[in-house]
């Protein structure tokens, strides 16, 4: 999974910073590609467990229930 042994990565501070920057870049790239696919003009149809569409009234009920705690 990692192209080099992790024990050799963390012997050098600069190599560790470069390795962690690569991990962060990869995570950003993965997150931004999935976000771009969902927000690319396709409307998200949110449904509940029964398959019925969720209305704003349902959202308000959930919000009130969460505020009760």
Backbone as JSON Lines, residues from 0, in Angstrom:
{"i":0,"aa":"X","n":[0.82,-1.18,0.0],"ca":[0.0,0.0,0.0],"c":[0.87,1.25,0.0]}
{"i":1,"aa":"X","n":[1.87,1.29,0.82],"ca":[2.79,2.43,0.85],"c":[4.03,2.02,0.06]}
{"i":2,"aa":"X","n":[4.49,2.85,-0.86],"ca":[5.6,2.44,-1.71],"c":[6.93,2.26,-0.99]}
{"i":3,"aa":"X","n":[7.02,2.69,0.25],"ca":[8.25,2.49,1.01],"c":[7.89,2.11,2.44]}
{"i":4,"aa":"X","n":[8.83,1.59,3.16],"ca":[8.56,1.2,4.53],"c":[8.28,2.44,5.38]}
{"i":5,"aa":"X","n":[7.31,2.33,6.26],"ca":[6.95,3.48,7.09],"c":[8.05,3.84,8.07]}
{"i":6,"aa":"X","n":[8.87,2.89,8.46],"ca":[9.96,3.21,9.38],"c":[10.99,4.12,8.7]}
{"i":7,"aa":"X","n":[11.17,3.98,7.39],"ca":[12.12,4.86,6.7],"c":[11.51,6.22,6.38]}
{"i":8,"aa":"X","n":[10.18,6.3,6.29],"ca":[9.52,7.57,6.01],"c":[9.71,8.53,7.18]}
{"i":9,"aa":"X","n":[9.57,8.04,8.4],"ca":[9.57,8.91,9.56],"c":[10.96,9.12,10.17]}
{"i":10,"aa":"X","n":[12.0,8.7,9.49],"ca":[13.35,9.0,9.96],"c":[13.73,10.42,9.61]}
{"i":11,"aa":"X","n":[13.17,10.95,8.56],"ca":[13.45,12.32,8.13],"c":[12.19,13.16,8.29]}
{"i":12,"aa":"X","n":[12.32,14.3,8.92],"ca":[11.18,15.19,9.12],"c":[10.62,15.67,7.78]}
{"i":13,"aa":"X","n":[11.49,16.0,6.85],"ca":[11.03,16.53,5.56],"c":[10.35,15.45,4.73]}
{"i":14,"aa":"X","n":[10.86,14.24,4.79],"ca":[10.23,13.14,4.07],"c":[8.87,12.83,4.67]}
{"i":15,"aa":"X","n":[8.75,12.92,5.99],"ca":[7.47,12.7,6.64],"c":[6.47,13.78,6.25]}
{"i":16,"aa":"X","n":[6.91,15.03,6.18],"ca":[6.02,16.11,5.75],"c":[5.59,15.93,4.3]}
{"i":17,"aa":"X","n":[6.5,15.52,3.47],"ca":[6.16,15.28,2.06],"c":[5.18,14.12,1.93]}
{"i":18,"aa":"X","n":[5.39,13.06,2.69],"ca":[4.49,11.91,2.67],"c":[3.1,12.3,3.16]}
{"i":19,"aa":"X","n":[3.02,13.08,4.26],"ca":[1.72,13.49,4.78],"c":[1.02,14.45,3.83]}
{"i":20,"aa":"X","n":[1.77,15.29,3.14],"ca":[1.16,16.18,2.15],"c":[0.56,15.37,1.01]}
{"i":21,"aa":"X","n":[1.21,14.29,0.63],"ca":[0.67,13.42,-0.4],"c":[-0.62,12.74,0.05]}
{"i":22,"aa":"X","n":[-0.67,12.34,1.31],"ca":[-1.89,11.72,1.86],"c":[-3.03,12.74,1.87]}
{"i":23,"aa":"X","n":[-2.73,13.97,2.31],"ca":[-3.76,15.01,2.33],"c":[-4.23,15.37,0.93]}
{"i":24,"aa":"X","n":[-3.31,15.42,-0.03],"ca":[-3.66,15.71,-1.41],"c":[-4.57,14.61,-1.96]}
{"i":25,"aa":"X","n":[-4.24,13.37,-1.68],"ca":[-5.06,12.25,-2.13],"c":[-6.46,12.32,-1.52]}
{"i":26,"aa":"X","n":[-6.55,12.62,-0.21],"ca":[-7.85,12.72,0.45],"c":[-8.67,13.87,-0.13]}
{"i":27,"aa":"X","n":[-8.04,14.99,-0.39],"ca":[-8.75,16.13,-0.99],"c":[-9.24,15.79,-2.38]}
{"i":28,"aa":"X","n":[-8.4,15.11,-3.14],"ca":[-8.77,14.73,-4.51],"c":[-9.95,13.77,-4.51]}
{"i":29,"aa":"X","n":[-9.95,12.81,-3.62],"ca":[-11.06,11.85,-3.54],"c":[-12.33,12.55,-3.09]}
{"i":30,"aa":"X","n":[-12.23,13.41,-2.08],"ca":[-13.42,14.09,-1.56],"c":[-13.98,15.08,-2.57]}
{"i":31,"aa":"X","n":[-13.13,15.79,-3.27],"ca":[-13.63,16.78,-4.22],"c":[-14.22,16.11,-5.45]}
{"i":32,"aa":"X","n":[-13.73,14.95,-5.85],"ca":[-14.3,14.28,-7.02],"c":[-15.68,13.72,-6.7]}
{"i":33,"aa":"X","n":[-15.9,13.23,-5.49],"ca":[-17.22,12.72,-5.15],"c":[-18.2,13.86,-4.92]}
{"i":34,"aa":"X","n":[-17.73,14.98,-4.4],"ca":[-18.58,16.13,-4.19],"c":[-18.98,16.74,-5.53]}
{"i":35,"aa":"X","n":[-18.07,16.77,-6.47],"ca":[-18.36,17.33,-7.78],"c":[-19.37,16.49,-8.53]}
{"i":36,"aa":"X","n":[-19.36,15.19,-8.34],"ca":[-20.32,14.32,-9.03],"c":[-21.73,14.53,-8.49]}
{"i":37,"aa":"X","n":[-21.84,14.74,-7.17],"ca":[-23.16,14.92,-6.58],"c":[-23.71,16.32,-6.87]}
{"i":38,"aa":"X","n":[-22.85,17.31,-6.96],"ca":[-23.3,18.68,-7.17],"c":[-23.22,19.12,-8.61]}
{"i":39,"aa":"X","n":[-23.19,18.21,-9.54],"ca":[-23.03,18.59,-10.94],"c":[-24.36,18.75,-11.65]}
{"i":40,"aa":"X","n":[-25.32,19.36,-10.99],"ca":[-26.59,19.63,-11.63],"c":[-27.63,18.56,-11.39]}
{"i":41,"aa":"X","n":[-27.25,17.44,-10.87],"ca":[-28.21,16.38,-10.59],"c":[-28.88,16.67,-9.25]}
{"i":42,"aa":"X","n":[-30.21,16.7,-9.26],"ca":[-30.91,16.98,-8.0],"c":[-30.97,15.72,-7.18]}
{"i":43,"aa":"X","n":[-30.67,15.88,-5.9],"ca":[-30.67,14.73,-5.0],"c":[-32.08,14.54,-4.46]}
{"i":44,"aa":"X","n":[-32.65,13.38,-4.69],"ca":[-33.96,13.06,-4.17],"c":[-33.78,12.32,-2.86]}
{"i":45,"aa":"X","n":[-34.03,13.02,-1.76],"ca":[-33.86,12.44,-0.44],"c":[-35.13,11.7,-0.08]}
{"i":46,"aa":"X","n":[-34.97,10.45,0.35],"ca":[-36.12,9.65,0.74],"c":[-35.9,9.12,2.15]}
{"i":47,"aa":"X","n":[-37.01,8.75,2.78],"ca":[-36.9,8.15,4.11],"c":[-36.79,6.63,3.98]}
{"i":48,"aa":"X","n":[-36.88,5.92,5.08],"ca":[-36.69,4.47,5.08],"c":[-37.76,3.75,4.28]}
{"i":49,"aa":"X","n":[-38.94,4.35,4.15],"ca":[-40.01,3.7,3.39],"c":[-39.95,4.01,1.9]}
{"i":50,"aa":"X","n":[-39.08,4.94,1.52],"ca":[-38.95,5.31,0.12],"c":[-39.75,6.55,-0.24]}
{"i":51,"aa":"X","n":[-40.47,7.12,0.71],"ca":[-41.25,8.33,0.46],"c":[-40.32,9.54,0.49]}
{"i":52,"aa":"X","n":[-40.58,10.54,-0.35],"ca":[-39.72,11.73,-0.34],"c":[-39.83,12.49,0.98]}
{"i":53,"aa":"X","n":[-38.71,13.06,1.41],"ca":[-38.66,13.81,2.66],"c":[-39.08,15.25,2.37]}
{"i":54,"aa":"X","n":[-40.01,15.75,3.14],"ca":[-40.5,17.12,2.96],"c":[-39.86,18.03,4.0]}
{"i":55,"aa":"X","n":[-40.06,19.33,3.83],"ca":[-39.51,20.28,4.8],"c":[-40.2,20.14,6.15]}
{"i":56,"aa":"X","n":[-41.46,19.7,6.15],"ca":[-42.16,19.46,7.41],"c":[-41.49,18.32,8.17]}
{"i":57,"aa":"X","n":[-41.07,17.28,7.46],"ca":[-40.34,16.18,8.1],"c":[-39.02,16.66,8.69]}
{"i":58,"aa":"X","n":[-38.33,17.53,7.96],"ca":[-37.07,18.07,8.46],"c":[-37.29,18.89,9.73]}
{"i":59,"aa":"X","n":[-38.38,19.67,9.76],"ca":[-38.68,20.47,10.95],"c":[-38.98,19.59,12.15]}
{"i":60,"aa":"X","n":[-39.69,18.48,11.93],"ca":[-39.99,17.56,13.03],"c":[-38.71,16.95,13.59]}
{"i":61,"aa":"X","n":[-37.8,16.58,12.72],"ca":[-36.53,16.01,13.17],"c":[-35.73,17.05,13.94]}
{"i":62,"aa":"X","n":[-35.72,18.29,13.44],"ca":[-35.02,19.37,14.14],"c":[-35.58,19.62,15.52]}
{"i":63,"aa":"X","n":[-36.91,19.61,15.64],"ca":[-37.54,19.8,16.95],"c":[-37.2,18.64,17.89]}
{"i":64,"aa":"X","n":[-37.18,17.42,17.36],"ca":[-36.84,16.27,18.19],"c":[-35.4,16.34,18.67]}
{"i":65,"aa":"X","n":[-34.49,16.8,17.83],"ca":[-33.09,16.91,18.23],"c":[-32.89,18.03,19.24]}
{"i":66,"aa":"X","n":[-33.67,19.1,19.12],"ca":[-33.53,20.22,20.07],"c":[-34.12,19.87,21.43]}
{"i":67,"aa":"X","n":[-34.93,18.83,21.5],"ca":[-35.53,18.44,22.77],"c":[-34.47,17.85,23.71]}
{"i":68,"aa":"X","n":[-33.39,17.36,23.17],"ca":[-32.35,16.76,24.01],"c":[-31.49,17.85,24.52]}
